[in-house]
């Protein structure tokens, strides 16, 4: 299966994903997307063997303190991740790993990094060596920061950037880093990781060994949870029976590898996955083919996605084979890590506005032919070739003219869990990725038979699709949580609004800063319809977060809401500086904000706002919130740095219910 997965960002110990018998409900989407960029949290800062080496070399999937890691050494479940910094699938699964970290926390889950650069990714091996060098020179925390920068900038992997990012991540001895890269000092470790991957049976990236159980590919979070939830009680039982905590990984991985079942047939998985019917409306989307076709294929796609381009010949083969029996409906799902996908979507929608569905499909074909050349100049040149009004296309791209239509498609994608592209629903039956013609044909043939039977019973051709999906699976009910609103908490917006958005957040959490543009968009679009309330939830692994929260509250005390939101912005900006959130940095921010610095220092020295911060955290934790950012929209729960469409859907629902 080839597809690009939408991330769902989130950070923290527990963002609310349901863990059967252990913790509470669902972290969304995290990371993706769709705040695709995400945060890695160090689980102990071991640089090479500094701080005491350890080794689980007697495991069939050996790991040691020479491997970058997150989580505690004694965690009952260990995920060994085999990954490639240039592989788009590897980048795509990172938000899922963030969700798992948030859900299970470092005491239950440990993640170990192993390098598996693929030979056809020219930049993957140098990137792996650079990352290993950062780990060797500066430890886990620096490694995960560097790791984030590599995945965030997959299209810009270069020796010059490795040096820049290594410094940003915390490497202080840049001369040693440069020398190590020049001498390939860390190439041996990368090669050893590759050998472990082959011995473990990992034949592609990303690949995961969960206590020795193989899981391949950028799978959704539920696939990981199924294995983890199976392993967790078994591991805890072993510990209770006397296995030392720091040896449970060896015991579990040895047992699981010894008793590994025969490999599951991927064909069987696909057949099982395609049986559920989803209620996916056609709406007003572009249609290619007969409006009364027996089979409707709804495609969620992205003009910059290489897998969406790769499936185009298959769709042409379907058209050539089935003719008027099949129609294709396009839904826009520009993924956040494809910066040119949204402008390309705008161009195709303007083409449709000017020349109808025919114009849309002509633009669609042209852009896939041009991919990956989708810069504004490329889009405008293509528009001219297609006979479009180029000025109108340029204005649509600049003004995001069709944002509402794109948002609606993305909201629908969220409803039907279409978390990657290309994503197909064939008369409501899911098929994910750039699958071969035979996979489509199997489902289409079954659906043609079903449709013909309905026609024989008198169903009108125009009503056929609605009849086929009428009992299909719709959007799941959103989760709700109850947290009383603090009357003293910093807020903005209309104090009497019927819709209240509470954000539980952490000034050191990069997810929290990453979601700020979405929050700004919410406040811009909804204005006096909403009240936005800030709640502090500094996470245990963020050492500077508690004092930063107190700094913001002292600004609130001295200068009210304006003072708080000014300090709030400055604290997020300070995340980018190595010592920006340390005490000296906070004092400097107070000075820049025009606060009474003497009172500010006294407040921080005496922990004057500690009780208030802890009360917020307790309120969140009591409701099952212990990851950031987390939002409550009249109680409707959003976990992680989610895209605007996710907020819009729940805000609109809350507004409707409040009228």
CORRARA-V632939 format. One record per residue. N is the residue number from 0. RES is the residue in one small letter. BURIAL is # if it has 9 or more other ideal C-beta (glycine too) atoms within 8 Angstrom, else .. Layout:
# CORRARA-V632939
n=<N | N>
res=<RES | RES>
burial=<BURIAL | BURIAL>
This chain:
# CORRARA-V632939
n=<0 | 1 | 2 | 3 | 4 | 5 | 6 | 7 | 8 | 9 | 10 | 11 | 12 | 13 | 14 | 15 | 16 | 17 | 18 | 19 | 20 | 21 | 22 | 23 | 24 | 25 | 26 | 27 | 28 | 29 | 30 | 31 | 32 | 33 | 34 | 35 | 36 | 37 | 38 | 39 | 40 | 41 | 42 | 43 | 44 | 45 | 46 | 47 | 48 | 49 | 50 | 51 | 52 | 53 | 54 | 55 | 56 | 57 | 58 | 59 | 60 | 61 | 62 | 63 | 64 | 65 | 66 | 67 | 68 | 69 | 70 | 71 | 72 | 73 | 74 | 75 | 76 | 77 | 78 | 79 | 80 | 81 | 82 | 83 | 84 | 85 | 86 | 87 | 88 | 89 | 90 | 91 | 92 | 93 | 94 | 95 | 96 | 97 | 98 | 99 | 100 | 101 | 102 | 103 | 104 | 105 | 106 | 107 | 108 | 109 | 110 | 111 | 112 | 113 | 114 | 115 | 116 | 117 | 118 | 119 | 120 | 121 | 122 | 123 | 124 | 125 | 126 | 127 | 128 | 129 | 130 | 131 | 132 | 133 | 134 | 135 | 136 | 137 | 138 | 139 | 140 | 141 | 142 | 143 | 144 | 145 | 146 | 147 | 148 | 149 | 150 | 151 | 152 | 153 | 154 | 155 | 156 | 157 | 158 | 159 | 160 | 161 | 162 | 163 | 164 | 165 | 166 | 167 | 168 | 169 | 170 | 171 | 172 | 173 | 174 | 175 | 176 | 177 | 178 | 179 | 180 | 181 | 182 | 183 | 184 | 185 | 186 | 187 | 188 | 189 | 190 | 191 | 192 | 193 | 194 | 195 | 196 | 197 | 198 | 199 | 200 | 201 | 202 | 203 | 204 | 205 | 206 | 207 | 208 | 209 | 210 | 211 | 212 | 213 | 214 | 215 | 216 | 217 | 218 | 219 | 220 | 221 | 222 | 223 | 224 | 225 | 226 | 227 | 228 | 229 | 230 | 231 | 232 | 233 | 234 | 235 | 236 | 237 | 238 | 239 | 240 | 241 | 242 | 243 | 244 | 245 | 246 | 247 | 248 | 249 | 250 | 251 | 252 | 253 | 254 | 255 | 256 | 257 | 258 | 259 | 260 | 261 | 262 | 263 | 264 | 265 | 266 | 267 | 268 | 269 | 270 | 271 | 272 | 273 | 274 | 275 | 276 | 277 | 278 | 279 | 280 | 281 | 282 | 283 | 284 | 285 | 286 | 287 | 288 | 289 | 290 | 291 | 292 | 293 | 294 | 295 | 296 | 297 | 298 | 299 | 300 | 301 | 302 | 303 | 304 | 305 | 306 | 307 | 308 | 309 | 310 | 311 | 312 | 313 | 314 | 315 | 316 | 317 | 318 | 319 | 320 | 321 | 322 | 323 | 324 | 325 | 326 | 327 | 328 | 329 | 330 | 331 | 332 | 333 | 334 | 335 | 336 | 337 | 338 | 339 | 340 | 341 | 342 | 343 | 344 | 345 | 346 | 347 | 348 | 349 | 350 | 351 | 352 | 353 | 354 | 355 | 356 | 357 | 358 | 359 | 360 | 361 | 362 | 363 | 364 | 365 | 366 | 367 | 368 | 369 | 370 | 371 | 372 | 373 | 374 | 375 | 376 | 377 | 378 | 379 | 380 | 381 | 382 | 383 | 384 | 385 | 386 | 387 | 388 | 389 | 390 | 391 | 392 | 393 | 394 | 395 | 396 | 397 | 398 | 399 | 400 | 401 | 402 | 403 | 404 | 405 | 406 | 407 | 408 | 409 | 410 | 411 | 412 | 413 | 414 | 415 | 416 | 417 | 418 | 419 | 420 | 421 | 422 | 423 | 424 | 425 | 426 | 427 | 428 | 429 | 430 | 431 | 432 | 433 | 434 | 435 | 436 | 437 | 438 | 439 | 440 | 441 | 442 | 443 | 444 | 445 | 446 | 447 | 448 | 449 | 450 | 451 | 452 | 453 | 454 | 455 | 456 | 457 | 458 | 459 | 460 | 461 | 462 | 463 | 464 | 465 | 466 | 467 | 468 | 469 | 470 | 471 | 472 | 473 | 474 | 475 | 476 | 477 | 478 | 479 | 480 | 481 | 482 | 483 | 484 | 485 | 486 | 487 | 488 | 489 | 490 | 491 | 492 | 493 | 494 | 495 | 496 | 497 | 498 | 499 | 500 | 501 | 502 | 503 | 504 | 505 | 506 | 507 | 508 | 509 | 510 | 511 | 512 | 513 | 514 | 515 | 516 | 517 | 518 | 519 | 520 | 521 | 522 | 523 | 524 | 525 | 526 | 527 | 528 | 529 | 530 | 531 | 532 | 533 | 534 | 535 | 536 | 537 | 538 | 539 | 540 | 541 | 542 | 543 | 544 | 545 | 546 | 547 | 548 | 549 | 550 | 551 | 552 | 553 | 554 | 555 | 556 | 557 | 558 | 559 | 560 | 561 | 562 | 563 | 564 | 565 | 566 | 567 | 568 | 569 | 570 | 571 | 572 | 573 | 574 | 575 | 576 | 577 | 578 | 579 | 580 | 581 | 582 | 583 | 584 | 585 | 586 | 587 | 588 | 589 | 590 | 591 | 592 | 593 | 594 | 595 | 596 | 597 | 598 | 599 | 600 | 601 | 602 | 603 | 604 | 605 | 606 | 607 | 608 | 609 | 610 | 611 | 612 | 613 | 614 | 615 | 616 | 617 | 618 | 619 | 620 | 621 | 622 | 623 | 624 | 625 | 626 | 627 | 628 | 629 | 630 | 631 | 632 | 633 | 634 | 635 | 636 | 637 | 638 | 639 | 640 | 641 | 642 | 643 | 644 | 645 | 646 | 647 | 648 | 649 | 650 | 651 | 652 | 653 | 654 | 655 | 656 | 657 | 658>
res=<x | x | x | x | x | x | x | x | x | x | x | x | x | x | x | x | x | x | x | x | x | x | x | x | x | x | x | x | x | x | x | x | x | x | x | x | x | x | x | x | x | x | x | x | x | x | x | x | x | x | x | x | x | x | x | x | x | x | x | x | x | x | x | x | x | x | x | x | x | x | x | x | x | x | x | x | x | x | x | x | x | x | x | x | x | x | x | x | x | x | x | x | x | x | x | x | x | x | x | x | x | x | x | x | x | x | x | x | x | x | x | x | x | x | x | x | x | x | x | x | x | x | x | x | x | x | x | x | x | x | x | x | x | x | x | x | x | x | x | x | x | x | x | x | x | x | x | x | x | x | x | x | x | x | x | x | x | x | x | x | x | x | x | x | x | x | x | x | x | x | x | x | x | x | x | x | x | x | x | x | x | x | x | x | x | x | x | x | x | x | x | x | x | x | x | x | x | x | x | x | x | x | x | x | x | x | x | x | x | x | x | x | x | x | x | x | x | x | x | x | x | x | x | x | x | x | x | x | x | x | x | x | x | x | x | x | x | x | x | x | x | x | x | x | x | x | x | x | x | x | x | x | x | x | x | x | x | x | x | x | x | x | x | x | x | x | x | x | x | x | x | x | x | x | x | x | x | x | x | x | x | x | x | x | x | x | x | x | x | x | x | x | x | x | x | x | x | x | x | x | x | x | x | x | x | x | x | x | x | x | x | x | x | x | x | x | x | x | x | x | x | x | x | x | x | x | x | x | x | x | x | x | x | x | x | x | x | x | x | x | x | x | x | x | x | x | x | x | x | x | x | x | x | x | x | x | x | x | x | x | x | x | x | x | x | x | x | x | x | x | x | x | x | x | x | x | x | x | x | x | x | x | x | x | x | x | x | x | x | x | x | x | x | x | x | x | x | x | x | x | x | x | x | x | x | x | x | x | x | x | x | x | x | x | x | x | x | x | x | x | x | x | x | x | x | x | x | x | x | x | x | x | x | x | x | x | x | x | x | x | x | x | x | x | x | x | x | x | x | x | x | x | x | x | x | x | x | x | x | x | x | x | x | x | x | x | x | x | x | x | x | x | x | x | x | x | x | x | x | x | x | x | x | x | x | x | x | x | x | x | x | x | x | x | x | x | x | x | x | x | x | x | x | x | x | x | x | x | x | x | x | x | x | x | x | x | x | x | x | x | x | x | x | x | x | x | x | x | x | x | x | x | x | x | x | x | x | x | x | x | x | x | x | x | x | x | x | x | x | x | x | x | x | x | x | x | x | x | x | x | x | x | x | x | x | x | x | x | x | x | x | x | x | x | x | x | x | x | x | x | x | x | x | x | x | x | x | x | x | x | x | x | x | x | x | x | x | x | x | x | x | x | x | x | x | x | x | x | x | x | x | x | x | x | x | x | x | x | x | x | x | x | x | x | x | x | x | x | x | x | x | x | x | x | x | x | x | x | x | x | x | x | x | x | x | x | x | x | x | x | x | x | x | x | x | x | x | x | x>
burial=<# | . | # | # | # | # | # | # | # | # | # | # | # | # | # | # | # | . | # | . | . | . | # | . | . | . | # | # | # | # | # | # | # | # | # | # | # | # | # | # | # | # | # | # | . | # | # | # | . | . | . | . | . | . | . | # | . | . | # | # | # | # | # | # | # | . | # | # | # | # | # | # | . | . | # | # | # | # | # | # | # | # | # | # | # | # | # | . | # | # | # | # | # | # | # | # | # | # | # | # | # | # | # | # | # | # | . | # | # | # | # | # | # | # | # | # | # | # | . | . | # | . | # | # | # | # | # | # | # | # | # | # | # | # | # | # | # | # | # | # | # | # | # | # | # | # | # | # | # | # | # | . | # | # | . | . | # | . | . | . | # | # | # | . | # | # | . | # | # | # | # | . | . | # | . | . | # | # | # | # | # | . | . | . | # | # | # | . | # | # | . | . | # | # | . | # | # | # | . | # | . | # | . | . | # | # | # | # | # | # | # | # | # | # | # | # | # | # | # | # | # | . | # | # | # | . | # | # | # | . | # | # | # | # | # | # | . | # | # | . | . | . | # | . | . | . | . | # | # | # | # | # | # | # | # | # | # | . | . | . | . | . | . | . | . | . | . | . | # | # | # | . | # | # | . | . | # | # | # | # | . | # | . | . | # | # | # | # | # | . | . | . | # | # | # | # | # | # | # | # | # | # | # | # | # | # | # | # | # | # | # | # | . | # | # | . | # | # | # | . | . | # | . | . | # | # | # | # | # | # | # | # | # | # | # | # | # | # | . | # | # | # | # | # | # | # | # | # | # | # | # | # | . | # | # | . | # | . | # | # | # | # | # | # | # | # | # | # | . | # | # | . | . | # | . | . | . | # | # | # | . | # | # | # | . | # | . | # | . | # | . | # | # | # | # | # | # | . | . | # | # | # | . | . | # | # | # | # | # | # | # | # | # | # | . | # | . | # | # | # | # | # | # | # | # | # | # | # | # | # | # | # | # | # | # | . | # | . | # | # | # | # | # | # | . | . | # | # | . | # | # | # | . | # | # | . | . | . | # | . | . | . | . | # | # | . | # | # | # | . | . | # | . | . | . | . | . | . | # | . | # | . | # | . | . | # | . | . | # | # | # | . | # | # | . | . | # | . | # | # | # | # | # | # | # | # | # | # | # | # | # | # | # | # | # | # | . | # | # | . | # | # | # | . | . | # | # | . | # | # | # | # | # | # | # | # | # | # | # | . | . | # | . | # | # | # | # | # | # | # | # | # | # | # | # | # | . | # | # | . | # | . | # | # | # | # | # | # | . | # | # | # | . | # | # | . | . | . | . | # | # | . | . | . | # | # | # | . | # | # | # | . | # | . | # | . | # | . | # | # | # | # | # | # | . | . | . | # | # | # | . | # | # | . | # | # | # | . | # | # | # | . | # | # | # | # | # | # | # | # | # | # | # | # | # | # | # | # | # | # | # | # | # | # | # | # | # | # | # | # | # | . | # | # | # | . | . | . | .>
